[in-house]
Amino acid sequence: MNLRELHCIVIGAGIGGLAAGALLARRGVQVTVLEARHYPGGCASTFTSGVYRFDSGATVGCGFHSGGPLDRLGRELDIAWPVQREPVAWQYRHGDLRLDLLPSRDNIIARFPGSKTFWDEQARIARALWRLSAEGLPWPVSGLRDVAGVAGRALASLPDSVHLLPFVQRTAWEWLASHGLDSDPDFVRFIDAQLLISVQTTSRHANVLNAAIALDLPVAGTWRVEGGIGTVARLLAESIERDGGAVLYSKKVIRIDSIQREVLGVETSDGDALAADMVVANLTPESLDYLDDSSPASVRDLLPPSGWSAFMLYLGVDSSVFERAGADHLQLVAPEGELGECRSLFVSASPAGDAERAPEKQRAVTISTHTKAVPWFETLHQNREQYESMKKEYTDRTLTLLFEQLPEAHDALCSVTAATPLSWEFWTGRRWGNVGGYAQTSLFGVRGPATKYNNLFLTGDSVFPGQSLPGVVTGARRTVELVLRRAGKLRW
Ligand SMILES: Cc1cc2nc3c(=O)[nH]c(=O)nc-3n(C[C@H](O)[C@H](O)[C@H](O)COP(=O)(O)OP(=O)(O)OC[C@H]3O[C@@H](n4cnc5c(N)ncnc54)[C@H](O)[C@@H]3O)c2cc1C
């Protein structure tokens, strides 16, 4: 079999699509990436607005630690990531509580002395999981070969895997309770805020193993990416082109052509039809259904969104605000009420003195909060004025919490622009602006890359292991493995 004869179309130049495309191109596959927007990166892109360069969604570079998913990808593709380790991953603020998230847990344990055994156990679980998944875990299993792969990995990682077994079906809440921490509302709120931004749900529902890895992020380290997070996507796109592939922008796929279980090619909104042996779809399953005439209309049009979208503010802010705060990333949490919907904010400022991102003495600042998408779409459907006032109300509530925690920001705003789930749908093609991937409540029943088609595979944060740059890069490896496995079965 000659991989050079294999033509793979990748729909979407998000990190998942680009990572899969770059790995395939490196193996010699002919790769064509079709991206609807005029820039790459999707949820992890950087865009220009007036005098600022804002990160659209993702702002914190993760997975660049030695042996981490991005580090490994860079080595394989000969990409030297222009990254610099952040001294503080982010700063948590809730009422008077201030916690810097650092590689060491000492400051958290000093504030919550009863949590020492919890953090010791978290570190042990995370270490075991990193070891177990170092070479990529064939999960969810797709056939006997994967079952054997998982079993082999588990046996090779004894006694780590035995140690993990009791946690497989437990929630983070039960885990907190086993350390007597469920009765400390400040600690629970702290943990919930960390889990919501990483595993997309709080301790009551999050799975312990997902939670333990998520809580390890500040320990593994976070990185500032030169030029903004969108540089990662740009370098991956360049890698594909260096390896003979193509990344075509403003090329929106509007239809998948298929016969029974084989995809023949795709059609784009500018009237092109491209044939493909394999297709990698960097889409949510709902967005894929929408391109697929063989999906019933009821599925395509009426699927209720699960999961989250995001409400965003993009601000120009006087630089001194962040110098005084002592961190470029801040997690601000309201005194009470369910997290999300402007009661928990993630605030990220472009690096001090980065003239490419903001004018002198200013920062380009991104603020995000989890929001449910349906009310936004329904409100716009009923009345545009109401939608605009909902946007204004969310803007005011977001700024109120910002000013409560950073009073100096009050007189330091130079510009404010809001974006809603409708913006996310437009920017990323995700139906209902459904960003953030799935809620990580269980390791079972998670979606893998396989679809009803033999030669079309999903990639991105809708498939295991889910959201974040390291998450989608790890998932992309699995997609590549399945594409190559399928290619091996084809006759040439
Ligand atoms: C607000 C927010 C903050 C986040 N913060 C962080 C963070 O700090 N650190 C971190 O690691 N992760 C973070 N994440 C998560 C991370 O950004 C995502 O998990 C990841 O970027 C998702 O990548 P993806 O490959 O799934 O695709 P996406 O980013 O969704 O990209 C899909 C691409 O496909 C294109 N596309 C869609 N439909 C079509 C079509 N029909 N034809 C052609 N092209 C199409 C889109 O335009 C888009 O470019 C954050 C996410 C959000 C929303």
The ligand as an SDF file (V2000), in Angstrom:
LIG
                    3D

 53 58  0  0  0  0  0  0  0  0999 V2000
  -14.0940   30.2400   25.5110 C   0  0  0  0  0  0  0  0  0  0  0  0
  -13.1490   29.0810   25.4090 C   0  0  0  0  0  0  0  0  0  0  0  0
  -11.9840   29.0690   26.1730 C   0  0  0  0  0  0  0  0  0  0  0  0
  -11.1020   27.9960   26.0830 C   0  0  0  0  0  0  0  0  0  0  0  0
   -9.9180   28.0400   26.7890 N   0  0  0  0  0  0  0  0  0  0  0  0
   -8.9810   27.0810   26.5760 C   0  0  0  0  0  0  0  0  0  0  0  0
   -7.6850   27.2470   27.0980 C   0  0  0  0  0  0  0  0  0  0  0  0
   -7.3710   28.2630   27.7250 O   0  0  0  0  0  0  0  0  0  0  0  0
   -6.7640   26.2590   26.8620 N   0  0  0  0  0  0  0  0  0  0  0  0
   -7.0810   25.1430   26.1200 C   0  0  0  0  0  0  0  0  0  0  0  0
   -6.2040   24.2720   25.9410 O   0  0  0  0  0  0  0  0  0  0  0  0
   -8.3140   24.9930   25.5890 N   0  0  0  0  0  0  0  0  0  0  0  0
   -9.2580   25.9430   25.7770 C   0  0  0  0  0  0  0  0  0  0  0  0
  -10.4790   25.8430   25.1860 N   0  0  0  0  0  0  0  0  0  0  0  0
  -10.8150   24.6140   24.4470 C   0  0  0  0  0  0  0  0  0  0  0  0
  -10.1490   24.5640   23.0620 C   0  0  0  0  0  0  0  0  0  0  0  0
  -10.1310   25.8180   22.4730 O   0  0  0  0  0  0  0  0  0  0  0  0
  -10.9320   23.6110   22.1890 C   0  0  0  0  0  0  0  0  0  0  0  0
  -11.1460   22.3740   22.8640 O   0  0  0  0  0  0  0  0  0  0  0  0
  -10.2340   23.3130   20.8800 C   0  0  0  0  0  0  0  0  0  0  0  0
   -9.6350   24.4490   20.3220 O   0  0  0  0  0  0  0  0  0  0  0  0
  -11.2810   22.7540   19.9230 C   0  0  0  0  0  0  0  0  0  0  0  0
  -10.6800   22.3920   18.7290 O   0  0  0  0  0  0  0  0  0  0  0  0
  -11.4340   21.5210   17.6620 P   0  0  0  0  0  0  0  0  0  0  0  0
  -10.3950   20.8590   16.8380 O   0  0  0  0  0  0  0  0  0  0  0  0
  -12.4520   20.6490   18.2990 O   0  0  0  0  0  0  0  0  0  0  0  0
  -12.1610   22.4730   16.6510 O   0  0  0  0  0  0  0  0  0  0  0  0
  -12.7580   23.9390   16.5100 P   0  0  0  0  0  0  0  0  0  0  0  0
  -11.9320   24.8900   17.2590 O   0  0  0  0  0  0  0  0  0  0  0  0
  -14.2230   23.9250   16.7030 O   0  0  0  0  0  0  0  0  0  0  0  0
  -12.4870   24.1570   14.9690 O   0  0  0  0  0  0  0  0  0  0  0  0
  -13.3160   23.6420   13.9520 C   0  0  0  0  0  0  0  0  0  0  0  0
  -12.9370   24.3330   12.6530 C   0  0  0  0  0  0  0  0  0  0  0  0
  -13.7320   23.7830   11.6070 O   0  0  0  0  0  0  0  0  0  0  0  0
  -14.2100   24.8380   10.7820 C   0  0  0  0  0  0  0  0  0  0  0  0
  -15.4610   24.3890   10.1590 N   0  0  0  0  0  0  0  0  0  0  0  0
  -16.6180   24.0930   10.7840 C   0  0  0  0  0  0  0  0  0  0  0  0
  -17.5530   23.7170    9.8830 N   0  0  0  0  0  0  0  0  0  0  0  0
  -16.9520   23.7380    8.6690 C   0  0  0  0  0  0  0  0  0  0  0  0
  -17.3990   23.4380    7.3560 C   0  0  0  0  0  0  0  0  0  0  0  0
  -18.6500   23.0470    7.1110 N   0  0  0  0  0  0  0  0  0  0  0  0
  -16.5210   23.5820    6.3230 N   0  0  0  0  0  0  0  0  0  0  0  0
  -15.2370   23.9780    6.5620 C   0  0  0  0  0  0  0  0  0  0  0  0
  -14.7750   24.3020    7.7870 N   0  0  0  0  0  0  0  0  0  0  0  0
  -15.6270   24.1730    8.8360 C   0  0  0  0  0  0  0  0  0  0  0  0
  -14.4020   26.0000   11.7320 C   0  0  0  0  0  0  0  0  0  0  0  0
  -14.4260   27.2320   11.0480 O   0  0  0  0  0  0  0  0  0  0  0  0
  -13.2120   25.8340   12.6680 C   0  0  0  0  0  0  0  0  0  0  0  0
  -12.0840   26.5190   12.2050 O   0  0  0  0  0  0  0  0  0  0  0  0
  -11.3940   26.9030   25.2410 C   0  0  0  0  0  0  0  0  0  0  0  0
  -12.5680   26.9030   24.4610 C   0  0  0  0  0  0  0  0  0  0  0  0
  -13.4180   27.9910   24.5340 C   0  0  0  0  0  0  0  0  0  0  0  0
  -14.6390   28.0020   23.6570 C   0  0  0  0  0  0  0  0  0  0  0  0
  1  2  1  0
  2  3  1  0
  2 52  2  0
  3  4  2  0
  4  5  1  0
  4 50  1  0
  5  6  2  0
  6  7  1  0
  6 13  1  0
  7  8  2  0
  7  9  1  0
  9 10  1  0
 10 11  2  0
 10 12  1  0
 12 13  2  0
 13 14  1  0
 14 15  1  0
 14 50  1  0
 15 16  1  0
 16 17  1  0
 16 18  1  0
 18 19  1  0
 18 20  1  0
 20 21  1  0
 20 22  1  0
 22 23  1  0
 23 24  1  0
 24 25  2  0
 24 26  1  0
 24 27  1  0
 27 28  1  0
 28 29  2  0
 28 30  1  0
 28 31  1  0
 31 32  1  0
 32 33  1  0
 33 34  1  0
 33 48  1  0
 34 35  1  0
 35 36  1  0
 35 46  1  0
 36 37  1  0
 36 45  1  0
 37 38  2  0
 38 39  1  0
 39 40  1  0
 39 45  2  0
 40 41  1  0
 40 42  2  0
 42 43  1  0
 43 44  2  0
 44 45  1  0
 46 47  1  0
 46 48  1  0
 48 49  1  0
 50 51  2  0
 51 52  1  0
 52 53  1  0
M  END
$$$$
